[in-house]
Amino acid sequence: MSHTAVRHLEIQLTARRVSDGPECDFAIVLEQTIAHSTGADGQDRAAEKWIRRTLHGHVLDAVLGARPSAENLAVHIYGGCADLVPALTAVQVSPEAGSWVTYRPDGR
């Protein structure tokens, strides 16, 4: 019998939306649907390293190649982490307290 669970990994990062703008703090949540026997901890570490290496401390409009919105950031993070975390089902981005954007590739 296979058991699955939904797991959330929260990552904090600081970045500038544009080069001459202020630093902004973002909360990122990766949602995974995993079987209890998978190596999700290693996948989490790989995803967090990728996010920190490519986004933390960077200028988002340059990294994204698009308007640095929370929506575009969520899509970018999903694209970068999907191969690292095969069970990734959604990415949530909070550009400010109490405000969340969710990207799900299936559109739910």
C-alpha positions in Angstrom: 0.0 0.0 0.0 1.4 3.4 -1.0 0.9 6.4 1.2 1.4 10.0 -0.1 1.5 13.2 1.7 1.6 16.9 0.9 4.8 18.6 2.0 5.7 22.3 2.1 9.2 23.7 2.1 9.4 27.5 2.9 12.4 29.4 1.8 13.1 33.1 2.6 15.0 35.2 0.1 16.0 38.9 -0.4 16.2 40.4 -3.9 15.7 43.6 -5.8 12.8 43.7 -8.2 14.8 46.3 -10.4 18.4 47.4 -10.2 17.7 50.8 -8.6 14.9 49.6 -6.3 14.9 48.6 -2.7 15.7 45.1 -1.4 12.5 43.1 -0.9 12.0 40.0 1.3 10.1 37.1 -0.3 8.7 33.9 1.1 8.7 31.0 -1.3 6.8 27.8 -0.6 7.4 24.6 -2.6 4.5 22.2 -2.4 5.2 18.5 -3.1 3.0 15.4 -3.2 5.4 12.7 -2.1 5.4 9.0 -1.3 6.7 8.5 2.3 9.6 6.4 1.0 11.1 9.0 -1.3 14.3 11.0 -0.8 12.4 14.3 -0.5 15.0 15.9 1.9 17.7 15.7 -0.7 15.4 17.2 -3.3 14.5 20.0 -0.9 18.2 20.8 -0.4 18.8 20.9 -4.1 15.8 23.1 -4.8 16.8 25.5 -2.0 20.4 25.7 -3.3 19.1 26.5 -6.8 16.8 29.2 -5.5 19.5 30.8 -3.4 22.1 30.6 -6.2 19.9 32.1 -8.9 17.7 34.5 -7.0 18.9 35.5 -3.5 20.6 38.9 -3.7 20.0 39.3 -7.4 18.0 41.8 -9.5 14.8 39.9 -10.5 14.0 41.7 -13.7 17.4 40.7 -15.1 17.1 37.1 -13.9 13.5 36.6 -15.0 13.8 38.4 -18.3 10.3 39.7 -17.6 8.4 42.0 -15.4 9.4 41.0 -11.8 5.9 40.2 -10.6 5.2 37.5 -8.0 3.4 35.6 -10.7 6.5 35.6 -13.0 8.7 34.7 -10.1 6.5 31.7 -9.2 6.6 30.4 -12.8 10.4 30.9 -13.0 10.9 29.0 -9.7 8.7 26.2 -10.8 10.6 25.9 -14.1 13.9 25.8 -12.3 12.9 23.3 -9.6 10.6 20.9 -11.5 13.5 18.7 -12.5 15.1 18.8 -9.1 11.8 18.0 -7.3 9.9 15.6 -9.5 6.9 15.6 -7.0 6.6 19.4 -7.2 2.9 20.3 -7.6 2.9 24.1 -6.9 5.0 27.1 -6.0 3.7 29.9 -3.8 5.3 33.3 -3.6 4.6 36.0 -1.0 6.0 39.4 -2.0 4.6 41.0 1.2 3.0 39.8 4.4 -0.5 38.5 3.8 -0.3 38.3 0.0 0.3 35.0 -1.8 0.5 34.0 -5.5 0.3 30.3 -6.4 1.5 28.7 -9.6 0.3 25.2 -10.5 1.3 23.8 -13.9 -2.1 22.1 -14.2 -3.9 25.4 -13.7 -5.8 24.4 -10.6 
